[in-house]
Amino acid sequence: MPRPTTLSRIALAATLLPILTTPVAHAWGRDGHMLINKLAAQNLPADVPYFLRNPNGVDVIEWMGPEPDRWKQRDAEPDLVATQSPDHFFDYEWGIYGATPCASGTPDCIDGYNFPRKRYDFIRNLSAALPQHPEIKTFETVGFQPWQVEEVWERLKSDFREYRKLTAANGNTAPVQLAILFDAGWLGHYVGDGSQPLHNTIQYNGWTGPNPHHYTTEHKIHAQFESIFVSADIKPADVAPLVAAAQPTVIDDEWTQYWNYLHHSNSLVEKVYQLEKDGGFTDAGTPEAKAFTEERLAAGAIELRDLINSAWVHSADPVQEYHGPQ
């Protein structure tokens, strides 16, 4: 059993850090990311270890929701900003240039494209395509969001495996619990980003290119939708039932499943612009815009819950132990 004081200390840190840190509003904004993480943790199935589901664990996972956005202080940590900023988004319309066309129904084929599972394979593919697509200045402008999700998910699964080993040996699990709570909360940020349609498109903050429907070209829609509107008009009590109503699942192919999740989010980009054009995110907004935003937040929480649950389940899969270079 863990030492009873460990998670209490984590919870205390989770309580104090928002006071000591000035949050930076990106992605869903602080409120949206915390809501996604909290609802995901609260709705984990009963067979997931209790330390993730108890109030202290939920507090830590919730606080971790906006954490990667706190790493975006350009003047203070410019190298960190440059390295990790592309992990928050994926410009789908450009990202396909780093993929391989495939036939529908074949393994890993998402809407006619097969994206390489390894980040650096994607970078190599995209780099080779850049000369034919001068609109893409660097591969960083395309983003690496799905690769970041896969990599953090695998960290979480690995730490769950260590937790299982320590539990079986009656060892002290408190240190690995810290790692797991960090992993789960960290993962939640990027999964939440994925449910926000404007994180999956070149149309991320004002319409570019042909614009027959006269959508806004001002650089305001991103923050107006995900931060200002969410903080002012979306109530956690209205999102919570949507998450609770979705039964937890175990994902056996997290890579393909996440791409389907991301592709669906990308299909809703124009819907965001239509709602903005109709005044959906202005002041109190419209019922349609409110329902749409609640569904997107719930989708992020459901996806995160199922990825955490799946990491726990698959941490029991047999693996060949690593014993250093052979």
N, C-alpha and C positions, 0 to 999 in steps of 0.2 A: 504493500500500500504506500502511496506517496506521503511525504511529510505534510502534515496539515497546514503548515505555515507557508509553503511554497506558493501555492496559487493565490493565497491571500496577498502575498507581496506583489504578485503580478497584477492582481486587481487594483491594488493601491497605485502601482505605476500607471495603469490604464486610466485611473481617475485623475492623477496629477499631471500627466504629460500634456493633455489638451490645454491645461492652464499655462504650462510653461512653453508651449510651442504655438506659434502663430500659424494657423492652417492656411494653405494655399488652395484656392478653389480650381480644380481641374476635373476632367472626366465627369462623373455624376455629381461632383462637388462633395464636400465633406458629408453632408446629410445623406445624400443618396448612397454613397459607398458604405457608410456606417449602417444604414438600414438594410442593404443587401446582405452584408456580412452577419448582422444580428439575426435576421430572419432565417438565413441558411443554417446557422448554428442551432437556433432554437428548434428547428424542424428536422434535425438529424435523427435517424431511426435509433431505437433503443439499444441495438447491438453495437453501435459506435461507442468507444470508451466514454465514460461519464464525464471525465474532466473537460471534454470539449463542450458538453451540453449543460454543465452546471453553471450557475450565475457568474462565477468568477471567470470560467473559460469563455463564456459568451461575451463578457465584457472585454476581454483581451482581443478576441477575434473581431468584435465590433470596432474597437479602437484602431485596429490594424487596417481597416478598410481604406482610409485615405493615405496610409503610410507612404506608398511610392510617390504620391503627389507632394509630400513634404520634402522629397529629394529634388525638387525642381527650383531651388534658389540659385539662379544663374550666377549672381555675384559671389555667393559663398562657396558653392560646389560646382563650378563649371564643368569639370571633367565628368562628374557623376551625371549631370544633366545631359551632356552630349551622349554618354554611353547608354543610359537607360530610358531616355525619352521615346525612342522608337518602339519600345516594348509595350507602349500604351495603346497603339493603334495599328490598323492594317488597311491600307488603301486598296480595296479589293480590285478596282478597275485597273490599277497598275500592277498589282501583285500577280495577276495571271501571266505576266510576261516572264515570271520566274518559275512557272508551272509547265507541265507537259499535258497536251490534249489527250483525252482518254474517252473511251466509249462508256456510255451510261450503263451502270450495273457492274462495272469492273471494280476490283478492290480499290479503296481510297479515292474513287472518282467522285468529285464534287462539282456538279453542274458542268460537266465536260472537261474538268481539269484535275490533274493529279499533282498535289503539292508535295515536294520532298519533305520527309519527316525530320531531317537534320537541318538545323539552321544554316550551317555553312554550305550545304549543298544548294539551298535556296539562294544564298548570296552569290554563289558561283554562277548559277543559272541566270540570275537577274543581272549580274555584272556583264555577262556575255550578251544580254539583250539590250543593254543601255545604248549602244551606238545606233540602234534602229529606233529608239524612242527618246529623242532629245528632250521631251517634256519632263522626263524623270531625271532630275539633276544628279542625285546620288541614291544608292539603295536604301540609305537611312530614311529618305523621305517616303518610302513605301511602308515601312514599319514591320515589326516582327511579333506582333501581339500573339498569334496562335502558337508560335514557338516558345515564347515566354511562358504561356500557360502550360504547355506540355512539360517544360523543364522544371517549373516549380511544382507541378503535380507529381512528377517523379521524385522530387526531393521529399515531398510529403509522404509518398508511399514508402520510400526508403526509411524515413524516421519512424513510421508506423511499424515497419519490420523490426527495427531495433527495440521499440516498445514491447512488441510481442516476445522478443527474446528475453528481455529483462524481467518481464512479468513471469514468464515460465521458470526463470531462474531465481525468483523471489528477490530480484535486485531492486535497487533504488531507481524508480522511473521518473523522479521529479525533473532531472535535467532534460531528458528526452521529451517530456511533456512540454517544457518551454519551447523546444525546437518545433514540435508539432503545432502548437498554438500559433507560433510565428509563421510557419509554412502555410497553415490554413488561412490565416488572415491576409497574408501576402498574396496568396493565390486569388483570394476573393476580389482584390482590387482589379486584376486583369480580366477576370471572368465578368465582373461588373462592367468594365469598359466594353466588353464584347456585346453586352445587351443594349448598349447605347448606339443606335444606328449611325450616328455621325462620327463614330470612332472606326467605321468600317468603309470609308469612302473618301474619294478626292473632294467630294462636296461637303467637307467637314465644317465649314464656317462661312457660308455664303455661296450661292450657286455660281459655277464657272462654266464657260462654254455655251453652246446653244441653250436658249432659255425660253421656249415657246409658251410656257405657262406663267412666265413673269414671276418666278420665285425671287425672294430677297437675295440681293448680292452684297448686302451689308455684312460686315464681320461681327454680327451680334447674335445670330440664331443659336450658336453652340451654347454659350453661357446662359442665354435666355431660357432655353429649354431645360438643360440638365442641372443648372444650379439655382437660378433665380426662381423659376417656376416651381421646381421641386421643393425648395426650402419654404416657399410662401404658401403653396396650395396642395401639396401631397401629404396626406396623413398616414403614418405607419399603420394605424388601425384599419385603413382601407386596403392596404397592400397585403397585410398578414393573412387574411383568409384565402387569398389567391395562392399563396405558397402552401398553406396548410392543406388545401384541397388537392394538391398534386402529390400523388403517392411517390415515395422515394424509390429510386431504381438503382440497379448496379450496372454500370457501363463497362462493357467488356472490350470495346475498341474506342478508347477515349479520344484518340486522334481524329478519326473519321467523324465521331459524334460531335466533337467540338467544331469541326469545320462546317457541319450541317447547321449547328447553332449560329455560327458566325455568318454563314450565307443567308440564313433567314433574316438576321438582323440587317444585313446589307439590303435585302429586298424591301425594307421599310424606310429607306432614306427619303424617298420622294414623299412618303406619307408625312414625315416630320415637316417638310417644307410646305405641304398643303395645309397642315394644321396651323403653321405659323402665319401663312398668308390669310387664313380665315380668322386671325386673332386668337387662336387657341391657347397661346402661351402668354398673352398680354393680361396683366392684372389678375383677376380671378380665373381667367381662361374660359374654356368651354367644357361641357361635360365630356365631349368626345376626346378632347386633348387630355383631360384628366384621366379618363379610362385608359387611353393609350399609354400614358406615362406610368400609371400603376402597373399595367401589364408588363412593360419593359423592365421595371424594377423587380417585379415578381419573377420574371424569366431569369434575371441574373441570380436571384437568390436560389431558385430551384436548381439551376445549373451548378452553382457552387455547392449546394447541399449534396447533389448527386455525385459530383466529382470527389468531394471529401469522403463520402460513403464508399465510393468505388476504390479510392486509394486505400481505405481501411480493409476492405474485403480482399483486394488483390495483394495486399502486403503479406497475406498468408500463402501466396503462390510460391512454389519451390523455386529457389534460385541457386546458381553456382556461386559459392562464396569467393570473394576477391581476396587473394593472398599476395598482392603485389605483382610487379612485372615478372613474367616467366622467361 
